[in-house]
Amino acid sequence: MENAIPLVQAAAVRRMTSSERSYLADDDPMDDIELYDFRRRRHRGTVVWSKCRLISVSFVVLLFGVILGAILGYESRGELLGGPQQWGEDGDPRITQRIIDEVKTAEIDKHLRFLTARPHLAGSVHDEQVLVDYIHDKWQDYGLDVVKRVPYTVLLSYPNNTTDSYVSILTNTGDEVEKSAPREKAIIPQQNDSDVTRPFNAYSPSGEPQGDLVYGNYGTVEDFEYLQKNNIDCSGKIVILRYGLIFRGSKVENAEAAGAIGVILYSDPQDVDPSNLPAYPKGLWMPDTGLQRGTLFTGQGDPLTPGFPSTDTAYRLQKDDAKLPQIPTTPISWGDAVKYLRNLGGPEAPEGWSGGLNITYRLGPGFTGEYANGKMKMHVHNVFENRTITNVIGYINGSIESDRYVLLGNHRDAWVFGAIDPNSGTASLLELTRVYGKLLQEGWRPRRTVVFCSWGAEEYGLVGSSEWTEDNIKTMGQRAVAYVNVDIAVQGQATPRIRSTPPLYQALYNATKQVPNPNPEEIKQGRPTVYDTWKYMKPDGMIGSIGSGSDYTVLLDRVGVPSVDMRYDYDRETYPISTYAMYHSAYETYDYVKEFIDPDFVYHRALVQIWGELARNMADSLLIPLGVEDYADFLQKTTNDFEQAAKAKLDEKNISLDGLKAAVQKFSLAAIHLEQQRHVIDRNNPFAVRKMNDKVMYLERAFIEPEGLPGRPLARHVVVAPSKHNIYASSSFPGLQDALFAVNHSADPDPAWETFKRQLSILTFTIDAAARTLMEDTE
């Protein structure tokens, strides 16, 4: 019975021969992993004697040789790092330190320099050929078992390279004055590259609207309500909004709903240089010539194939039927924005609306002074094209549970050079694959399959990851253990910034406790590990709730895969800004990172070490380290917080949360009981272990509601989902939050209250049903 293999391995016990695999195309989803003959691997050192040789030697010599060969084979395998993992064992504990020791800053530096040498917009030759080939070939060189290019044809948009987009003031004589710059000023030679993307907002329609200008602050629903209440009508007007606080696409949706005919977006100094410190190239802050590009699409994936992959046989909507913005939008620098804002008429902006420009902020509409009879004029020239975008997917096949996937991902495409977003993460992912490949050479192989994902066209709306997930949605629903996303590896040096679903909390704490602190000053203060600084910097809550804005979205929100997004961050108390200063600008270069963000790449190294250890734990532990008690605590806290915030309104309608609280209590008891069972499980019983692992792995799936949220059929997670009014933000109990928002912002709230009651019923049922997945029917 020594050679017997547990039944749970039956799907992955034999490597297919080349003839058996010939019917599988290279892009066949069923060919995602190679199947291994573990019996052959286990007896790799056995000497096979020919029949003639057996006849020519005595039985005694033969027996001696076999015994000696077995002994030597055993000894040689014992020297391998990791060795052949047995069913009831965790992975080799030495692997953690090997990951920590093997990560090299020089390798990360080298990758980032190459990745950011040229602009690489999604769908461009440099992104689709040069960088795809670079990553594909590196992963093959590092020894990954399978590396694939997975293409999709999707709708993208680009600036018209023969006609400039800009805005201006149209005088009453028909002259255009105070024109905005059609490009960012080049500060270093690299920025003179002819492929530097012209300023634009993806998926904006072309157009040349003209009308009075209105200032709308950040463009939130509340901002437009303030304008309406103060008799400032946006209908037929052009609205200028500052970046920050909410997703840019949500700003444009709100402006469109208010009747605006065009939107101008700019980065206010308050949001990109809050302390008036030296600007780039003398400092890390945005100069007055810088601006932010970005998509306006509020969905995920190809706009023409919502919910389904963009394969050759896919049904595609007509572009006019897709959910795309309908009014022209373009970004400008704050150096240009001040020319229009200082000439605005109308009442002064209320408290909280004034930014960092040395002017009196006014609301409009229209100009005053020398331009009193003038209008705002926009020139937006974009083109829409179907382009091929490519994901690069690499696999390290698991030694025992190869049908369980731990996914690690980052996107590759950038608006220009992308030295922080995303290629700090890309360089880190490449280094992590090198480290894992080195460990493979030393004899280690993870228990479960590790999948490395380089996503294409994330910047346009999570396109590559969404298409791949939709294409593999059945497979991921059955096999995905967790997804660890690093969009940006380093945007500051203060502390990790981690957002996650609750099952990953403890694994994240454990991983960061293993990683040495990259900040020597922190070590002097008695904080030797990354965990210590993280806890010190975020005493009120170390892990944030996960929303959207990166490639975990569809895996989490539609499939129910436990997910985490992590990066090194700046101190948000010292700099209370939405994102780092150079976000999506042409000034986000390798030199900028090397000079100001992480000169020695030690924070990149720490992030790779966290990533590698977290993935190792997920892939190599006998019992998958997904915690259920943290989910119970999260549900309890979210219920209490919601009740406290909404109690007055709920009491008015005589709506009780008692049923919801009872379901949460039932879930808490089931979670406690499951954790007790996990501590006493028979680790040598493969059926018991698999059963326990299935319960914790599939728990996140239990919160998926197939019909989706009201008005958002592709947002299906009833506990955490992107906010309806800001997809960058997370919304806990989103069905309730959306309905309550509609109550507060509707002229007739009664339909919204009915929606609230239905969503409360759905949420209560779903939590109760999730609790039952942790229990036995006989309990």
ZIPENOR-V997906 format. One record per residue. N is the residue number from 1. RES is the residue in one small letter. OMEGA is omega in whole degrees, 0 to 359 (none if undefined). Layout:
# ZIPENOR-V997906
n=N res=RES omega=OMEGA
n=N res=RES omega=OMEGA
This chain:
# ZIPENOR-V997906
n=1 res=m omega=183
n=2 res=e omega=183
n=3 res=n omega=182
n=4 res=a omega=181
n=5 res=i omega=182
n=6 res=p omega=183
n=7 res=l omega=182
n=8 res=v omega=176
n=9 res=q omega=191
n=10 res=a omega=181
n=11 res=a omega=187
n=12 res=a omega=185
n=13 res=v omega=186
n=14 res=r omega=175
n=15 res=r omega=177
n=16 res=m omega=172
n=17 res=t omega=181
n=18 res=s omega=180
n=19 res=s omega=179
n=20 res=e omega=184
n=21 res=r omega=188
n=22 res=s omega=182
n=23 res=y omega=180
n=24 res=l omega=176
n=25 res=a omega=182
n=26 res=d omega=182
n=27 res=d omega=179
n=28 res=d omega=181
n=29 res=p omega=178
n=30 res=m omega=181
n=31 res=d omega=184
n=32 res=d omega=182
n=33 res=i omega=172
n=34 res=e omega=180
n=35 res=l omega=188
n=36 res=y omega=171
n=37 res=d omega=187
n=38 res=f omega=178
n=39 res=r omega=179
n=40 res=r omega=179
n=41 res=r omega=184
n=42 res=r omega=182
n=43 res=h omega=183
n=44 res=r omega=185
n=45 res=g omega=183
n=46 res=t omega=179
n=47 res=v omega=180
n=48 res=v omega=183
n=49 res=w omega=176
n=50 res=s omega=182
n=51 res=k omega=179
n=52 res=c omega=181
n=53 res=r omega=181
n=54 res=l omega=180
n=55 res=i omega=188
n=56 res=s omega=180
n=57 res=v omega=180
n=58 res=s omega=179
n=59 res=f omega=182
n=60 res=v omega=180
n=61 res=v omega=179
n=62 res=l omega=181
n=63 res=l omega=179
n=64 res=f omega=181
n=65 res=g omega=180
n=66 res=v omega=180
n=67 res=i omega=179
n=68 res=l omega=179
n=69 res=g omega=179
n=70 res=a omega=180
n=71 res=i omega=181
n=72 res=l omega=178
n=73 res=g omega=178
n=74 res=y omega=181
n=75 res=e omega=182
n=76 res=s omega=178
n=77 res=r omega=180
n=78 res=g omega=180
n=79 res=e omega=180
n=80 res=l omega=177
n=81 res=l omega=181
n=82 res=g omega=179
n=83 res=g omega=177
n=84 res=p omega=184
n=85 res=q omega=177
n=86 res=q omega=187
n=87 res=w omega=189
n=88 res=g omega=184
n=89 res=e omega=164
n=90 res=d omega=178
n=91 res=g omega=180
n=92 res=d omega=182
n=93 res=p omega=179
n=94 res=r omega=184
n=95 res=i omega=181
n=96 res=t omega=182
n=97 res=q omega=177
n=98 res=r omega=176
n=99 res=i omega=181
n=100 res=i omega=186
n=101 res=d omega=190
n=102 res=e omega=183
n=103 res=v omega=185
n=104 res=k omega=178
n=105 res=t omega=182
n=106 res=a omega=179
n=107 res=e omega=179
n=108 res=i omega=178
n=109 res=d omega=181
n=110 res=k omega=180
n=111 res=h omega=183
n=112 res=l omega=179
n=113 res=r omega=180
n=114 res=f omega=185
n=115 res=l omega=187
n=116 res=t omega=182
n=117 res=a omega=182
n=118 res=r omega=171
n=119 res=p omega=181
n=120 res=h omega=176
n=121 res=l omega=180
n=122 res=a omega=179
n=123 res=g omega=180
n=124 res=s omega=179
n=125 res=v omega=184
n=126 res=h omega=179
n=127 res=d omega=189
n=128 res=e omega=181
n=129 res=q omega=186
n=130 res=v omega=185
n=131 res=l omega=175
n=132 res=v omega=179
n=133 res=d omega=181
n=134 res=y omega=182
n=135 res=i omega=179
n=136 res=h omega=184
n=137 res=d omega=177
n=138 res=k omega=181
n=139 res=w omega=175
n=140 res=q omega=179
n=141 res=d omega=182
n=142 res=y omega=174
n=143 res=g omega=175
n=144 res=l omega=186
n=145 res=d omega=181
n=146 res=v omega=174
n=147 res=v omega=185
n=148 res=k omega=165
n=149 res=r omega=182
n=150 res=v omega=185
n=151 res=p omega=172
n=152 res=y omega=176
n=153 res=t omega=190
n=154 res=v omega=178
n=155 res=l omega=175
n=156 res=l omega=175
n=157 res=s omega=184
n=158 res=y omega=172
n=159 res=p omega=176
n=160 res=n omega=186
n=161 res=n omega=177
n=162 res=t omega=182
n=163 res=t omega=182
n=164 res=d omega=168
n=165 res=s omega=179
n=166 res=y omega=175
n=167 res=v omega=182
n=168 res=s omega=170
n=169 res=i omega=178
n=170 res=l omega=183
n=171 res=t omega=181
n=172 res=n omega=176
n=173 res=t omega=178
n=174 res=g omega=179
n=175 res=d omega=175
n=176 res=e omega=181
n=177 res=v omega=179
n=178 res=e omega=180
n=179 res=k omega=175
n=180 res=s omega=180
n=181 res=a omega=179
n=182 res=p omega=179
n=183 res=r omega=172
n=184 res=e omega=177
n=185 res=k omega=177
n=186 res=a omega=181
n=187 res=i omega=174
n=188 res=i omega=185
n=189 res=p omega=182
n=190 res=q omega=184
n=191 res=q omega=174
n=192 res=n omega=180
n=193 res=d omega=182
n=194 res=s omega=179
n=195 res=d omega=175
n=196 res=v omega=185
n=197 res=t omega=175
n=198 res=r omega=179
n=199 res=p omega=176
n=200 res=f omega=173
n=201 res=n omega=186
n=202 res=a omega=179
n=203 res=y omega=171
n=204 res=s omega=173
n=205 res=p omega=173
n=206 res=s omega=178
n=207 res=g omega=179
n=208 res=e omega=180
n=209 res=p omega=174
n=210 res=q omega=181
n=211 res=g omega=177
n=212 res=d omega=181
n=213 res=l omega=176
n=214 res=v omega=175
n=215 res=y omega=185
n=216 res=g omega=177
n=217 res=n omega=182
n=218 res=y omega=177
n=219 res=g omega=177
n=220 res=t omega=175
n=221 res=v omega=180
n=222 res=e omega=178
n=223 res=d omega=179
n=224 res=f omega=175
n=225 res=e omega=178
n=226 res=y omega=179
n=227 res=l omega=181
n=228 res=q omega=180
n=229 res=k omega=180
n=230 res=n omega=171
n=231 res=n omega=173
n=232 res=i omega=186
n=233 res=d omega=180
n=234 res=c omega=182
n=235 res=s omega=179
n=236 res=g omega=183
n=237 res=k omega=169
n=238 res=i omega=184
n=239 res=v omega=173
n=240 res=i omega=186
n=241 res=l omega=176
n=242 res=r omega=176
n=243 res=y omega=175
n=244 res=g omega=175
n=245 res=l omega=179
n=246 res=i omega=180
n=247 res=f omega=184
n=248 res=r omega=178
n=249 res=g omega=176
n=250 res=s omega=177
n=251 res=k omega=183
n=252 res=v omega=175
n=253 res=e omega=180
n=254 res=n omega=178
n=255 res=a omega=179
n=256 res=e omega=178
n=257 res=a omega=180
n=258 res=a omega=176
n=259 res=g omega=180
n=260 res=a omega=180
n=261 res=i omega=178
n=262 res=g omega=181
n=263 res=v omega=172
n=264 res=i omega=181
n=265 res=l omega=177
n=266 res=y omega=176
n=267 res=s omega=181
n=268 res=d omega=178
n=269 res=p omega=179
n=270 res=q omega=183
n=271 res=d omega=181
n=272 res=v omega=174
n=273 res=d omega=191
n=274 res=p omega=182
n=275 res=s omega=180
n=276 res=n omega=179
n=277 res=l omega=182
n=278 res=p omega=181
n=279 res=a omega=176
n=280 res=y omega=15
n=281 res=p omega=181
n=282 res=k omega=180
n=283 res=g omega=185
n=284 res=l omega=186
n=285 res=w omega=184
n=286 res=m omega=174
n=287 res=p omega=185
n=288 res=d omega=177
n=289 res=t omega=184
n=290 res=g omega=178
n=291 res=l omega=184
n=292 res=q omega=170
n=293 res=r omega=175
n=294 res=g omega=181
n=295 res=t omega=174
n=296 res=l omega=184
n=297 res=f omega=182
n=298 res=t omega=175
n=299 res=g omega=177
n=300 res=q omega=176
n=301 res=g omega=179
n=302 res=d omega=181
n=303 res=p omega=184
n=304 res=l omega=181
n=305 res=t omega=185
n=306 res=p omega=176
n=307 res=g omega=183
n=308 res=f omega=184
n=309 res=p omega=180
n=310 res=s omega=178
n=311 res=t omega=181
n=312 res=d omega=183
n=313 res=t omega=185
n=314 res=a omega=170
n=315 res=y omega=182
n=316 res=r omega=173
n=317 res=l omega=166
n=318 res=q omega=184
n=319 res=k omega=181
n=320 res=d omega=180
n=321 res=d omega=180
n=322 res=a omega=180
n=323 res=k omega=182
n=324 res=l omega=180
n=325 res=p omega=185
n=326 res=q omega=182
n=327 res=i omega=181
n=328 res=p omega=182
n=329 res=t omega=178
n=330 res=t omega=178
n=331 res=p omega=173
n=332 res=i omega=178
n=333 res=s omega=177
n=334 res=w omega=174
n=335 res=g omega=173
n=336 res=d omega=184
n=337 res=a omega=182
n=338 res=v omega=181
n=339 res=k omega=181
n=340 res=y omega=183
n=341 res=l omega=182
n=342 res=r omega=179
n=343 res=n omega=179
n=344 res=l omega=173
n=345 res=g omega=177
n=346 res=g omega=184
n=347 res=p omega=176
n=348 res=e omega=178
n=349 res=a omega=181
n=350 res=p omega=178
n=351 res=e omega=180
n=352 res=g omega=181
n=353 res=w omega=181
n=354 res=s omega=180
n=355 res=g omega=186
n=356 res=g omega=177
n=357 res=l omega=182
n=358 res=n omega=181
n=359 res=i omega=168
n=360 res=t omega=181
n=361 res=y omega=178
n=362 res=r omega=187
n=363 res=l omega=188
n=364 res=g omega=4
n=365 res=p omega=174
n=366 res=g omega=183
n=367 res=f omega=176
n=368 res=t omega=177
n=369 res=g omega=186
n=370 res=e omega=180
n=371 res=y omega=187
n=372 res=a omega=181
n=373 res=n omega=182
n=374 res=g omega=178
n=375 res=k omega=172
n=376 res=m omega=181
n=377 res=k omega=178
n=378 res=m omega=172
n=379 res=h omega=181
n=380 res=v omega=185
n=381 res=h omega=179
n=382 res=n omega=177
n=383 res=v omega=177
n=384 res=f omega=181
n=385 res=e omega=168
n=386 res=n omega=182
n=387 res=r omega=174
n=388 res=t omega=173
n=389 res=i omega=190
n=390 res=t omega=166
n=391 res=n omega=172
n=392 res=v omega=184
n=393 res=i omega=180
n=394 res=g omega=185
n=395 res=y omega=160
n=396 res=i omega=186
n=397 res=n omega=179
n=398 res=g omega=183
n=399 res=s omega=184
n=400 res=i omega=181
n=401 res=e omega=184
n=402 res=s omega=177
n=403 res=d omega=174
n=404 res=r omega=189
n=405 res=y omega=167
n=406 res=v omega=188
n=407 res=l omega=178
n=408 res=l omega=187
n=409 res=g omega=176
n=410 res=n omega=176
n=411 res=h omega=191
n=412 res=r omega=186
n=413 res=d omega=181
n=414 res=a omega=178
n=415 res=w omega=174
n=416 res=v omega=182
n=417 res=f omega=170
n=418 res=g omega=185
n=419 res=a omega=174
n=420 res=i omega=179
n=421 res=d omega=9
n=422 res=p omega=200
n=423 res=n omega=165
n=424 res=s omega=176
n=425 res=g omega=179
n=426 res=t omega=178
n=427 res=a omega=178
n=428 res=s omega=178
n=429 res=l omega=177
n=430 res=l omega=179
n=431 res=e omega=178
n=432 res=l omega=178
n=433 res=t omega=177
n=434 res=r omega=180
n=435 res=v omega=179
n=436 res=y omega=177
n=437 res=g omega=177
n=438 res=k omega=179
n=439 res=l omega=175
n=440 res=l omega=179
n=441 res=q omega=182
n=442 res=e omega=175
n=443 res=g omega=180
n=444 res=w omega=169
n=445 res=r omega=183
n=446 res=p omega=179
n=447 res=r omega=182
n=448 res=r omega=181
n=449 res=t omega=175
n=450 res=v omega=183
n=451 res=v omega=179
n=452 res=f omega=188
n=453 res=c omega=170
n=454 res=s omega=188
n=455 res=w omega=173
n=456 res=g omega=170
n=457 res=a omega=175
n=458 res=e omega=187
n=459 res=e omega=182
n=460 res=y omega=182
n=461 res=g omega=176
n=462 res=l omega=193
n=463 res=v omega=185
n=464 res=g omega=181
n=465 res=s omega=180
n=466 res=s omega=180
n=467 res=e omega=180
n=468 res=w omega=179
n=469 res=t omega=177
n=470 res=e omega=180
n=471 res=d omega=184
n=472 res=n omega=190
n=473 res=i omega=179
n=474 res=k omega=180
n=475 res=t omega=182
n=476 res=m omega=178
n=477 res=g omega=181
n=478 res=q omega=195
n=479 res=r omega=189
n=480 res=a omega=177
n=481 res=v omega=182
n=482 res=a omega=175
n=483 res=y omega=180
n=484 res=v omega=186
n=485 res=n omega=170
n=486 res=v omega=177
n=487 res=d omega=176
n=488 res=i omega=178
n=489 res=a omega=186
n=490 res=v omega=171
n=491 res=q omega=177
n=492 res=g omega=186
n=493 res=q omega=188
n=494 res=a omega=190
n=495 res=t omega=169
n=496 res=p omega=171
n=497 res=r omega=188
n=498 res=i omega=175
n=499 res=r omega=190
n=500 res=s omega=166
n=501 res=t omega=189
n=502 res=p omega=183
n=503 res=p omega=184
n=504 res=l omega=186
n=505 res=y omega=186
n=506 res=q omega=178
n=507 res=a omega=177
n=508 res=l omega=177
n=509 res=y omega=182
n=510 res=n omega=180
n=511 res=a omega=182
n=512 res=t omega=176
n=513 res=k omega=181
n=514 res=q omega=190
n=515 res=v omega=179
n=516 res=p omega=180
n=517 res=n omega=179
n=518 res=p omega=183
n=519 res=n omega=182
n=520 res=p omega=178
n=521 res=e omega=177
n=522 res=e omega=178
n=523 res=i omega=178
n=524 res=k omega=180
n=525 res=q omega=177
n=526 res=g omega=179
n=527 res=r omega=190
n=528 res=p omega=183
n=529 res=t omega=175
n=530 res=v omega=179
n=531 res=y omega=184
n=532 res=d omega=179
n=533 res=t omega=179
n=534 res=w omega=180
n=535 res=k omega=180
n=536 res=y omega=184
n=537 res=m omega=183
n=538 res=k omega=184
n=539 res=p omega=183
n=540 res=d omega=180
n=541 res=g omega=187
n=542 res=m omega=185
n=543 res=i omega=179
n=544 res=g omega=177
n=545 res=s omega=187
n=546 res=i omega=182
n=547 res=g omega=177
n=548 res=s omega=179
n=549 res=g omega=176
n=550 res=s omega=198
n=551 res=d omega=175
n=552 res=y omega=195
n=553 res=t omega=185
n=554 res=v omega=177
n=555 res=l omega=180
n=556 res=l omega=193
n=557 res=d omega=182
n=558 res=r omega=181
n=559 res=v omega=183
n=560 res=g omega=177
n=561 res=v omega=177
n=562 res=p omega=190
n=563 res=s omega=177
n=564 res=v omega=173
n=565 res=d omega=185
n=566 res=m omega=180
n=567 res=r omega=169
n=568 res=y omega=192
n=569 res=d omega=172
n=570 res=y omega=180
n=571 res=d omega=186
n=572 res=r omega=173
n=573 res=e omega=177
n=574 res=t omega=181
n=575 res=y omega=184
n=576 res=p omega=180
n=577 res=i omega=187
n=578 res=s omega=181
n=579 res=t omega=182
n=580 res=y omega=193
n=581 res=a omega=188
n=582 res=m omega=185
n=583 res=y omega=174
n=584 res=h omega=178
n=585 res=s omega=177
n=586 res=a omega=182
n=587 res=y omega=180
n=588 res=e omega=188
n=589 res=t omega=175
n=590 res=y omega=181
n=591 res=d omega=178
n=592 res=y omega=177
n=593 res=v omega=183
n=594 res=k omega=183
n=595 res=e omega=192
n=596 res=f omega=191
n=597 res=i omega=182
n=598 res=d omega=188
n=599 res=p omega=183
n=600 res=d omega=178
n=601 res=f omega=180
n=602 res=v omega=177
n=603 res=y omega=171
n=604 res=h omega=180
n=605 res=r omega=180
n=606 res=a omega=180
n=607 res=l omega=177
n=608 res=v omega=179
n=609 res=q omega=176
n=610 res=i omega=182
n=611 res=w omega=183
n=612 res=g omega=180
n=613 res=e omega=177
n=614 res=l omega=180
n=615 res=a omega=178
n=616 res=r omega=180
n=617 res=n omega=179
n=618 res=m omega=186
n=619 res=a omega=192
n=620 res=d omega=182
n=621 res=s omega=178
n=622 res=l omega=176
n=623 res=l omega=183
n=624 res=i omega=186
n=625 res=p omega=172
n=626 res=l omega=185
n=627 res=g omega=179
n=628 res=v omega=179
n=629 res=e omega=176
n=630 res=d omega=176
n=631 res=y omega=178
n=632 res=a omega=178
n=633 res=d omega=179
n=634 res=f omega=179
n=635 res=l omega=180
n=636 res=q omega=181
n=637 res=k omega=181
n=638 res=t omega=178
n=639 res=t omega=180
n=640 res=n omega=180
n=641 res=d omega=180
n=642 res=f omega=180
n=643 res=e omega=180
n=644 res=q omega=182
n=645 res=a omega=188
n=646 res=a omega=190
n=647 res=k omega=184
n=648 res=a omega=181
n=649 res=k omega=179
n=650 res=l omega=179
n=651 res=d omega=179
n=652 res=e omega=181
n=653 res=k omega=180
n=654 res=n omega=178
n=655 res=i omega=182
n=656 res=s omega=175
n=657 res=l omega=184
n=658 res=d omega=179
n=659 res=g omega=177
n=660 res=l omega=181
n=661 res=k omega=177
n=662 res=a omega=178
n=663 res=a omega=178
n=664 res=v omega=178
n=665 res=q omega=177
n=666 res=k omega=178
n=667 res=f omega=181
n=668 res=s omega=179
n=669 res=l omega=178
n=670 res=a omega=180
n=671 res=a omega=179
n=672 res=i omega=181
n=673 res=h omega=180
n=674 res=l omega=179
n=675 res=e omega=176
n=676 res=q omega=178
n=677 res=q omega=183
n=678 res=r omega=182
n=679 res=h omega=185
n=680 res=v omega=184
n=681 res=i omega=174
n=682 res=d omega=185
n=683 res=r omega=179
n=684 res=n omega=178
n=685 res=n omega=186
n=686 res=p omega=180
n=687 res=f omega=179
n=688 res=a omega=180
n=689 res=v omega=181
n=690 res=r omega=180
n=691 res=k omega=179
n=692 res=m omega=180
n=693 res=n omega=178
n=694 res=d omega=181
n=695 res=k omega=183
n=696 res=v omega=181
n=697 res=m omega=183
n=698 res=y omega=182
n=699 res=l omega=181
n=700 res=e omega=179
n=701 res=r omega=183
n=702 res=a omega=180
n=703 res=f omega=179
n=704 res=i omega=177
n=705 res=e omega=188
n=706 res=p omega=183
n=707 res=e omega=178
n=708 res=g omega=180
n=709 res=l omega=181
n=710 res=p omega=180
n=711 res=g omega=181
n=712 res=r omega=186
n=713 res=p omega=180
n=714 res=l omega=172
n=715 res=a omega=195
n=716 res=r omega=180
n=717 res=h omega=187
n=718 res=v omega=181
n=719 res=v omega=177
n=720 res=v omega=179
n=721 res=a omega=174
n=722 res=p omega=176
n=723 res=s omega=180
n=724 res=k omega=186
n=725 res=h omega=175
n=726 res=n omega=189
n=727 res=i omega=174
n=728 res=y omega=187
n=729 res=a omega=176
n=730 res=s omega=175
n=731 res=s omega=177
n=732 res=s omega=190
n=733 res=f omega=190
n=734 res=p omega=178
n=735 res=g omega=178
n=736 res=l omega=182
n=737 res=q omega=180
n=738 res=d omega=181
n=739 res=a omega=180
n=740 res=l omega=176
n=741 res=f omega=179
n=742 res=a omega=176
n=743 res=v omega=185
n=744 res=n omega=186
n=745 res=h omega=180
n=746 res=s omega=176
n=747 res=a omega=177
n=748 res=d omega=186
n=749 res=p omega=186
n=750 res=d omega=178
n=751 res=p omega=179
n=752 res=a omega=177
n=753 res=w omega=177
n=754 res=e omega=175
n=755 res=t omega=179
n=756 res=f omega=182
n=757 res=k omega=180
n=758 res=r omega=180
n=759 res=q omega=176
n=760 res=l omega=178
n=761 res=s omega=180
n=762 res=i omega=181
n=763 res=l omega=180
n=764 res=t omega=179
n=765 res=f omega=186
n=766 res=t omega=178
n=767 res=i omega=177
n=768 res=d omega=180
n=769 res=a omega=177
n=770 res=a omega=177
n=771 res=a omega=182
n=772 res=r omega=176
n=773 res=t omega=179
n=774 res=l omega=186
n=775 res=m omega=170
n=776 res=e omega=180
n=777 res=d omega=182
n=778 res=t omega=181
n=779 res=e omega=none
